[in-house]
Amino acid sequence: MRRILLRGGVVLNPQTHLHEPLDVLVEGERIVALGNALSPVDAQVLEVSGCYVVPGLVDMHVHLRDPGFPDKETMATGTRAAAAGGLTTVVCMPNTRPTVDDVSILDGVLATARRDGVVRVHSTAALTKGLAGVERTDMANLLQHGAVAFTDDGKSVMDPVVLYDIFQTAAQLDTLIASHCEDHHLVRGGAMHRGEVSQLLQDEGIPALGEELVIARDLLFAADTGARLHIQHVSTARGVQLIREAKARGVRVTAEATPHHFSLTDAILLDQGALAKVNPPLRPAEDVVAVVAGLQDGTLDVIATDHAPHTLAEKQQGLSRAPFGFVGLETSVGLAFTHLVHTGKLSADQVVARMSVAPARVLGLPIPQIAVGEVADITVIDPEFIWTVDPNRFLSKAQHSPFTGTKLRGKAVATVVGGRVVYTEKEGLLT
Ligand SMILES: [Zn+2]
């Protein structure tokens, strides 16, 4: 049987608060021993001294663009980018072509994932047919076919009658609604946060209120129906505060922050233009501070990338015409360690928890753990690895990023999925 020894690292296992120098022995697809100076025969040895050995990272907000947009990304390229970024599990969004609003489409996505994926892939399904916000999907059937959550990500369902039915159905099924919060009546045509920078760039702007109104509405719907709600990519201070207060009242809500919302302000658009155009938009410094505070106190449970690949040609159409979004799978660990751990804002254990245990718990997936008997989904992070973001080296098809040229400290240097080493910093992709 295949054996791998991860030797000399420090194991972080947030679920049991373990933080200790330990070797990890993997046999077949499982972890079979933790200990000091393990010396099994016939094991492939990964020297990981100076590194953290952590439960496989889970990214619950990823656009793999498959089916429908092979110029932007595919299951094969997106999951390879995930492996290179240290993710062992990704959850893809349903705004593909066709939309994942029917079991046949969902079955197709999951079959493609089994065939082409190099990490584990789960899929969400749409709340409404064609993401049109009019007709609810057959959530019960989609749930039976493996949908891990329901979302119209990229849009909000604006009709309260349709939405109330969705929340009641989700409550009955005890499934998760993941909500992209944006009031379409307030948000029209802007490419970036409405504020000083949008005035300078003569963009109409996207008001923070457009996001906050829908967060407030969805929290009320969750409170009223008892459904489980997850707020995606929270970007404003008032949004964080609304969620904090709802949690204190016992509303069943969780929330996520993206690396770009905790590490960039809207000022980056002065340099990067449409390469930094994203939805929700990058906000001013006071919002970034509030997002970090939300991660510190657990109001924001999860770090998720909203990896949203587009071709360079699409992103070079100018601020108003370029599509929203950019890639994040290969920079999330570096950004989290640089901006949260090395600044002393969160511990490495907290960051790892927000990138592994927390998303798994929110989705009802098995909790990833470094412990004997567990499936060997493992990420090795070198917290001191200094590197410069170079999109030409991305495994994602989208070889551009607003972080191009940024120096980061911390990187995923090996990724193990089900006992198989799929990526190492030295050797690259191994599958
Ligand atoms: Zn979204």
Residues whose N, C-alpha, C, O or C-beta is under 5 A from the ligand:
A	BS01	ZN	D153 G154 H180 N279
